[in-house]
Amino acid sequence: MTTDQNVLADISGVYTFLDQLPERTLARLYQKPSSCLTIFRLLPVYARHIVLDLLWHETPFSLSQIEVLFRKAEGKRQLESAIAALTRLHILTVDQDILSFDESFRSHFRQALTGGGNHQSFGVPSSEPDSHAVDVAFLDKYANDQWETILHFMVGSDRPVKPSDSVLALLEQGNLMIRSGSKGKMTITSRGFQFLLEEVNTQLWGLLLKYLEMAEAREMDLVEVIGFLFMLGSLELGRDYSTSNLSAGQRQMLQDLSAYGLIYQRKSSSSRYYPTRLATTLTSSAPPLISASHAEEEKGFLILETNYRVYAYTSNPLQIAVLNLFITLKSRFANLVIGSITRESVKAALKNGITAEQIVAYLNAHAHPQMRKQDPLLPPTVTDQIRLWELEKNRVQSNNGYLYDDFRAEGDFNLVRDYARQLDVVVWEASPDLPSPACWRLFVTEEGHPPIRDYIKRRMAAPQR
């Protein structure tokens, strides 16, 4: 997979989100050159080729002329897919095999490439020097600290600093964490653990897409919110920008994005802000975080033995906290953690919604280079046992419902049971082989209880013959 394809994989959710927007919303987005440039970056590679090939032609193109460009490519299927992507986003229209550009997108995308104008869609650099100026190293550390605060909270690390209320709401709305118990303690979900397995860019866009959904619910201007996020991806790292060209809603966004690590503001009332690397790489293939502590994990740091023992060559507190979700940790050294995969540790992970396949996927993703020389990569005895423990947990299923018993006669029971069968609400009924009246018992779903209750009342109210 090429670097370009990797970027597209990371932000494919954004493209899907745009694909579902109404034409009127897209038309407003196309009024900003920065939005046009970002949307162009989100397009599939062949769609981008078509845009660049047609951008400077003033007359419409026919499909036959476009097909010439694809003779040396992979053929008609790629052309059809690219045209479909462009028409769904209303960048191109097709009328009797003639392709026409949306004029707003064409003019503003040209402006994004050539410069000029007073649109201010690529931010307004602060005109006055900052007496509390920060450098790129500071911004990288700030972004890393903010982002890892979120991840540490998700895995239950005991840290003095916790995410803001807006971040907690986002984690809950995104089903990455749920509240449980009388105190409403937040714990990670299966989706949350899957989130930890993803690349940072994918994680970030996952949260931002949920933020866009919440913005709609809060009746914020969706075009302003999307446009501001798109603008951030085009800003320069290390430069401070003025808030003078931002709307009231976008100024409010600065506080939220600061909690995610995308923006640095010394004070919420400050008239300037600094985009961090998390923001400037939103639509880029560059790494969104610069942290030396992650270098070892990129190469793989886990060794799993057939006796279920795990050796993790890491000093990263976050990775150790993730391991603690499904491994019983026994020893910790300067750059080595030793533990075991046990029935109890896997059961605890399963209780939190983490699946056996996710545990195996994590072990696969972070396997040490020495393990990658083996075939299969992970010991089958261990992976099979993890899956068996999951099956053991799923052996018994619980259902909410109502139990009917204490019938006066077998005939009364048969009438109620037959009625419940007609409604298809029977979860369980006692075996007829049991001695009466032990077999006169019936368990139905919650939805089935009201009609059966009413049926029994009608039977009891009816005159006896």
Secondary structure as the mmCIF struct_conf table of DSSP 4:
data_model
#
loop_
_struct_conf.conf_type_id
_struct_conf.id
_struct_conf.beg_label_comp_id
_struct_conf.beg_label_asym_id
_struct_conf.beg_label_seq_id
_struct_conf.end_label_comp_id
_struct_conf.end_label_asym_id
_struct_conf.end_label_seq_id
HELX_RH_AL_P HELX_RH_AL_P1 THR A 3 ASP A 10
TURN_TY1_P TURN_TY1_P1 ILE A 11 ILE A 11
HELX_RH_AL_P HELX_RH_AL_P2 SER A 12 ASP A 19
TURN_TY1_P TURN_TY1_P2 GLN A 20 GLN A 20
BEND BEND1 LEU A 21 LEU A 21
HELX_RH_AL_P HELX_RH_AL_P3 GLU A 23 LEU A 29
TURN_TY1_P TURN_TY1_P3 TYR A 30 GLN A 31
BEND BEND2 LYS A 32 LYS A 32
HELX_RH_AL_P HELX_RH_AL_P4 PRO A 33 LEU A 42
BEND BEND3 LEU A 43 LEU A 43
HELX_RH_AL_P HELX_RH_AL_P5 VAL A 45 LEU A 54
TURN_TY1_P TURN_TY1_P4 LEU A 55 TRP A 56
BEND BEND4 GLU A 58 THR A 59
STRN STRN1 PHE A 61 SER A 62
HELX_RH_AL_P HELX_RH_AL_P6 LEU A 63 LEU A 69
TURN_TY1_P TURN_TY1_P5 PHE A 70 GLU A 74
HELX_RH_AL_P HELX_RH_AL_P7 LYS A 76 ARG A 88
TURN_TY1_P TURN_TY1_P6 LEU A 89 HIS A 90
BEND BEND5 ILE A 91 ILE A 91
STRN STRN2 LEU A 92 ASP A 95
TURN_TY1_P TURN_TY1_P7 GLN A 96 ASP A 97
STRN STRN3 ILE A 98 PHE A 101
HELX_RH_AL_P HELX_RH_AL_P8 GLU A 103 THR A 114
BEND BEND6 GLY A 117 ASN A 118
TURN_TY1_P TURN_TY1_P8 SER A 121 PHE A 122
STRN STRN4 PRO A 125 PRO A 125
BEND BEND7 SER A 127 GLU A 128
HELX_LH_PP_P HELX_LH_PP_P1 PRO A 129 ASP A 130
TURN_TY1_P TURN_TY1_P9 SER A 131 HIS A 132
HELX_RH_AL_P HELX_RH_AL_P9 VAL A 136 MET A 154
TURN_TY1_P TURN_TY1_P10 VAL A 155 GLY A 156
BEND BEND8 PRO A 160 PRO A 160
HELX_RH_AL_P HELX_RH_AL_P10 ASP A 165 GLN A 173
TURN_TY1_P TURN_TY1_P11 GLY A 174 ASN A 175
BEND BEND9 LEU A 176 LEU A 176
STRN STRN5 MET A 177 SER A 180
TURN_TY1_P TURN_TY1_P12 GLY A 181 GLY A 184
STRN STRN6 LYS A 185 ILE A 188
HELX_RH_AL_P HELX_RH_AL_P11 SER A 190 LEU A 197
BEND BEND10 GLU A 198 GLU A 198
HELX_RH_AL_P HELX_RH_AL_P12 VAL A 200 ALA A 217
TURN_TY1_P TURN_TY1_P13 ARG A 218 GLU A 219
HELX_RH_AL_P HELX_RH_AL_P13 LEU A 222 LEU A 232
TURN_TY1_P TURN_TY1_P14 GLY A 233 SER A 234
BEND BEND11 LEU A 235 LEU A 235
HELX_LH_PP_P HELX_LH_PP_P2 GLU A 236 GLU A 236
TURN_TY1_P TURN_TY1_P15 LEU A 237 GLY A 238
STRN STRN7 TYR A 241 SER A 242
BEND BEND12 THR A 243 THR A 243
TURN_TY1_P TURN_TY1_P16 SER A 244 ASN A 245
HELX_RH_AL_P HELX_RH_AL_P14 ALA A 248 TYR A 260
TURN_TY1_P TURN_TY1_P17 GLY A 261 GLY A 261
BEND BEND13 LEU A 262 LEU A 262
STRN STRN8 ILE A 263 TYR A 264
BEND BEND14 ARG A 266 LYS A 267
TURN_TY1_P TURN_TY1_P18 SER A 268 SER A 269
BEND BEND15 SER A 271 SER A 271
STRN STRN9 ARG A 272 PRO A 275
HELX_RH_AL_P HELX_RH_AL_P15 ARG A 277 THR A 280
TURN_TY1_P TURN_TY1_P19 THR A 281 THR A 283
BEND BEND16 SER A 284 ALA A 286
BEND BEND17 PRO A 288 PRO A 288
HELX_RH_3T_P HELX_RH_3T_P1 ALA A 292 HIS A 294
HELX_RH_AL_P HELX_RH_AL_P16 ALA A 295 LYS A 299
STRN STRN10 LEU A 302 LEU A 304
TURN_TY1_P TURN_TY1_P20 THR A 306 ASN A 307
BEND BEND18 TYR A 308 TYR A 308
STRN STRN11 ARG A 309 ALA A 312
HELX_RH_AL_P HELX_RH_AL_P17 PRO A 317 LEU A 323
TURN_TY1_P TURN_TY1_P21 ASN A 324 PHE A 326
BEND BEND19 ILE A 327 ILE A 327
STRN STRN12 THR A 328 ARG A 332
BEND BEND20 ALA A 334 ASN A 335
STRN STRN13 VAL A 337 SER A 340
HELX_RH_AL_P HELX_RH_AL_P18 ARG A 343 LYS A 351
TURN_TY1_P TURN_TY1_P22 ASN A 352 GLY A 353
HELX_RH_AL_P HELX_RH_AL_P19 ALA A 356 ALA A 365
TURN_TY1_P TURN_TY1_P23 HIS A 366 HIS A 366
STRN STRN14 ALA A 367 ALA A 367
TURN_TY1_P TURN_TY1_P24 PRO A 369 GLN A 370
HELX_RH_3T_P HELX_RH_3T_P2 MET A 371 LYS A 373
BEND BEND21 GLN A 374 LEU A 378
HELX_RH_AL_P HELX_RH_AL_P20 PRO A 380 LYS A 393
TURN_TY1_P TURN_TY1_P25 ASN A 394 ARG A 395
BEND BEND22 VAL A 396 VAL A 396
STRN STRN15 GLY A 401 TYR A 404
BEND BEND23 ARG A 408 ALA A 409
HELX_RH_AL_P HELX_RH_AL_P21 GLU A 410 LEU A 423
TURN_TY1_P TURN_TY1_P26 ASP A 424 ASP A 424
STRN STRN16 VAL A 426 GLU A 429
TURN_TY1_P TURN_TY1_P27 PRO A 432 ASP A 433
BEND BEND24 LEU A 434 LEU A 434
HELX_LH_PP_P HELX_LH_PP_P3 PRO A 435 PRO A 435
TURN_TY1_P TURN_TY1_P28 SER A 436 CYS A 439
STRN STRN17 LEU A 442 THR A 445
TURN_TY1_P TURN_TY1_P29 GLU A 446 GLY A 448
HELX_RH_AL_P HELX_RH_AL_P22 HIS A 449 ALA A 461
BEND BEND25 ALA A 462 ALA A 462
HELX_LH_PP_P HELX_LH_PP_P4 PRO A 463 GLN A 464
#
